[in-house]
């Protein structure tokens, strides 16, 4: 802040009597300006003095009429009038004396005019002594005495003129009474004039003290105003406020008035709370922050950076106020003084930041942080009232497929629709939010009725599994739910959420679309999975994997045409581990990529030892196909084994196109360019799209075993699907393989429907290499026998 320029102090440390009379100017204080304060008041009392002299002169004329020569009376009136005119001119010339210094000449001129008036009144006193009796002399002295008293009262600021007038007139009256009597009146007049002279000094001194104090206050106000102006100029958003003991606004600053959208004249004297309360002043329904401010003012407490919700012309604003009680010189409470600023924009920004920190921007639901806080509150409530709470974790089924095939924009819109449906299921006892991705959660504050948890979970699964219409797409996703009950399933929020996650994982393992509550055994399952993952990471190093091969035969001749390579794991720690158990784990951990490369190399190596007409089929996962090193691994497997490319068939499922269809198609086209064939496995069970068939020339379409089993028992849908697949494959010059053929009935129906190849337990289970060699040997012997018979 700028330094405020100090003004010269008007306050002297003492007021000597000679200085009060104007006979000396001490060095302490600016007495030239003090003289201006004294003499500036003369002009205001000028008319009063003329009136007093006029009344006194009229009474004196009455007393002298008929006893004193009229010419003498007229002459006296002329002299008195001349002195009054001169005195009035002198007084008016000093009207601006409080804004300038008063010269010695002006002081002397005023003193002379005062002496002239006093001498003019000596004349009627002298005439009273010569022409009036004792009673008349007493009456004339009374008139002069009253005139002197009124002059002292009307003009207390300039004592020298009154002092000299009292001395002159008092001396004249005393002398007259001493000569002509009565003698006692001489003493009375002398005492009276002495008293007037003392009163003149005291009155003048008090007047000067008062004016000096007023000047000090004015100087202080000027400095404060200057400080306020400089403060407001430099702190553009801040202003100062001041209220009195009745909490009414005083000493308002222009910026404060601007903040209130009012003129300064409208603000001064109004209750502070009324000015900022708006309609709440009438209704009495104050915001809590405004009520807090009123209470602090009432209790006369200091406060700092108090955030208050105010209403200015119907607009809600946020003010930040600080205030301190003021005390007068006697230590008495004298109101409040403080600073304030409008922080509406900052408050709105902080509110927005706080909202973003606690709410999900996509769905508008509470985010993980707010859900964690709500779960903590529910846990405390349950502990306090001996109740239960619950945490439900929700994961969308098949959402990833939607996101990958239709893009993130559609996926985000779908998540927004899901959040809307979740809100529909929530009561005051629950809070739903989004944890991230396609995971949501529900906090149930009071779950004393455990049936309520099951009801909420089933209702969520049912509602979220209904179809969605998003940008002309009909989408189907389901939901899996895992729940944990507090404090039964965990005494902390973290434990409860982790256990709900374990329950959700169990629900996903069961195929999704179900609800599982936490059970202690899930920890064992999770620990088993962790150990299984650890062992899986070392399985390749330990050579624990082995390939089995399932034969594929010609549907008409039943001759062997190929083998499908299927991986098996014999773990050192866990024994035989089912592919249904470790393959999903390998995909989750991306271990499927190095495992898939090993399968490809081993299958090609083994197939190179078989007869040249037999192919080998290798399953490739989406993670492996989309890996940047996939084509190089195929080329390496073929070159190291010496297997011709036309004897290698890559099997993929439709799911590979759900993540990155363009990349998947490009990789398969490169595989086909090498001379390898590509088979589409499990066609019809996933997200079937004829676009894949049209864009890629698959060598084989494999019909899932579920359709084969359905067709064998006469299921119309299964029959229709197989017929359609066969007809489409024939028109596109593709082969068809029926999977899962296990008996004569199934064999007969797939032959009848036109499938070209057959795979299933009826012709052979997955077998090791030795068993494959025996099978090929039997096939060769049978072929020779048929040739010989022919």
C-alpha positions, 0 to 999 in steps of 0.5 A: 500500500502507498504511504499516506502523506502525514498532515501537520498536527493541530493538537498542541500538548498544552493551552497557555492562557496567553495563547488562548487570549491570542497574546502569544503563539507557543511553538507546540502546534500550528497556532496560525491554523488554531487562530483560524478555528477561533476567528472563523466562528465570528461571522456566524455570530455577527447577526446575533451580536447586532441584534443584542446590541440593538435590543440593549441600545433600545432599552438604554434610549428608553432609560435616557429619554426625557432626561438626556438631550435627544441630540446626545442620544442620537449622536451616541446611536450614530457612534454605536452603529458605526462601531457595529458596522466596522465590527461586522465587516471585520467578522465577515472578512474572517469567515474563511479563517478555518481554511487559512492562517490568520494574520496579526493585522486581522487579529489587531483589527478585530481587537480594535473593533471590540474596544471601539464597541466597548467604548461606545457603551461607556457613553451611556454609562457616563450619561447615566452617572450625570443625568440619572438617579441611582435607580437609573444608573443601576438599570443602565448597568444591568443593560450593559452587564447583560450585553457583556454576558450575551457577548461571551455566550454568543462569541466564546471563540475570541476571548480577547475582545470580550476580555477587554470589553469586560475590563473597560465597561466594568472599570467605567461602571465601578468608577462611576459607582465609587464616585456617585454611589452606591458604593456597594454596587462598585464592589458588585460591578467589579466582582461581576466583571472579574467573573466575566473575564474569568468565564471568558477565558474558561469558555474560550479555552473549552471552545478551543479544546472542542474545536481542536478535537473536532479538527483531529477527528476530521484529520483522522477521517481524512487519513482513513478515507485516503487509506480506504481509497488507496486500499480499494484501488490496490485491492480491487475485490476488497472493501471495508465495513464499519457498524455501530453498537446497534449493528447499523452500517457507518462510515461506508466506503464507495466499494462497499456501496457498490458491492451492495448495489446501492448509493452510500446515502441508502446504506448509512444507518441501515442494519448490516444484516438487513442489507445482505439478508435479502428476502430472508430478513422478512421471512426469518429463514436465514442461511446458516452462514448468515445466522453464524455472522449474526451470532458473532456480531451479537456476541461481539466476537472477532472473526476472520475469513467467514464465508457468508451466503448473502442476497443482493437484489435477489442474486445469491452471492458469497462474501468473505468477511473479517471483523473486530470489535471496536472499543472507545477511550473508556474501553466500552464496545463501540461497534465493529470494523472489518474487511470483506470481499466478494468471493462468488467466483472463487466459491463456485470454482471451488464447488466445481472442483469439489464436485469433480473430486467427488462425482463422476463426470460421465454419469454424474454418480458419486465416484470412488472417493465419495462411495468410500466416504459413504461406506465409512459413515455406514460402518460407523452408523452400524457400529453405533446402533448395532446394525448392519450395512452392505457394499454391493459391487456391480460389473457389467457383462459384455460391456467390453464387446460393445466398447470395442465394436461400436467405439468409446462414444457409444460405450460412454452413452451406454454407461450413462443409461446404466447409471440412469437405471441404477438411480431408479433402483435407489432409495434413501437408504442406498447410495449408488456410484461408479467405481471406474470403467464399467464397475459400479457400486451401491452402499446400503446404509441399513442392511439389518434385513439381509433379504434387502441386499438380495432384493437390491442385487436381483433388481439391479441385475434384472433392470440392467440386463434389459436391452438399451437403445443407443444411437439406433443400436439395440445393445444387450449387457448384463450385470454381475453383483458381489456383496459384503455385509459389514461389520460381519464380512469386514471391520474396515471399509477397505476390507469390506470392499475387497471382500465384495470384489472377491464375491463379484469375481466369483459371480463372473466365474459363474458366467455372470448375471448372478449375485454372490455374497461374500464367503470366507472360502472366497479368500481361499479361492483367491489365494488358490488363484494367486498361487495358480498364477504364480505356478503358471508363470513358471510352467513354460520354464519347467516344461509342464505343458503338453499338447494333445490332439483331437482328430477331425475326419471326413464326414462321408469317408470317415478318413482322418483329415487333420488334428486340433492341437489342445494344450494340457497342463500338468503342474508340479504344485497343483497336478493336472489343471483343467484348461477351463481353469488356466486359460482364462487366467492366462488371458487375464495375465497376458501369459497367453501370448508366450504360451500360445507361441509355444503351442504354435511351435510345438504343433508345427514341429509335431505335424511335420512328422505326420503324413503330408495330407494331414493338417494341424489346427491351432487355436489363437486367442485375441490377445495373441492375434493382436500382439505385434509379434504374432506374424513373426511367431507363425513364420518362425514356427513354420520355418523351424519345423519345416511344415508347409504353410498349407498344412497349418490352420489357425482357429479363431473365434468371433470374439477377436473382432470385438476389440480391434476388428481392423487389426484382427482382419489385417493379421489374418490376411497376412496369415492367409498370404503365407498360405495358411488356412483360417477356421472360424470356431464356435460360429453362431454362439457369439456376436455373429456377423456375416461381415466377417465371413464376407471380408475374410475367406475362411477355409472352414466354419466350425458349427458349435456342439450345442447346435449339433446336440440340438439338431440330434433331438429335433430342435428346429432352431438348431436345425435351421442354423446348421442348414443356414451355415452349411448353405452359406459355406457351400456358396462361399466355397468353404468347408464346415466342421461339426463339433461335439459329435458323440453318438450315431444319432448326431453323426447321422444328422450332421451328415444329412445336413451336409457338414463336410467334416466331423470332430468329436468323442465319437471319433476320438478324444484329445490324445497324446502323440503316441495315441495319434500315431496308433490312430494314424496307423489304424487308418492307414491299415484300413485304407490298404485293406479297402484298396485291396478289397477293391 
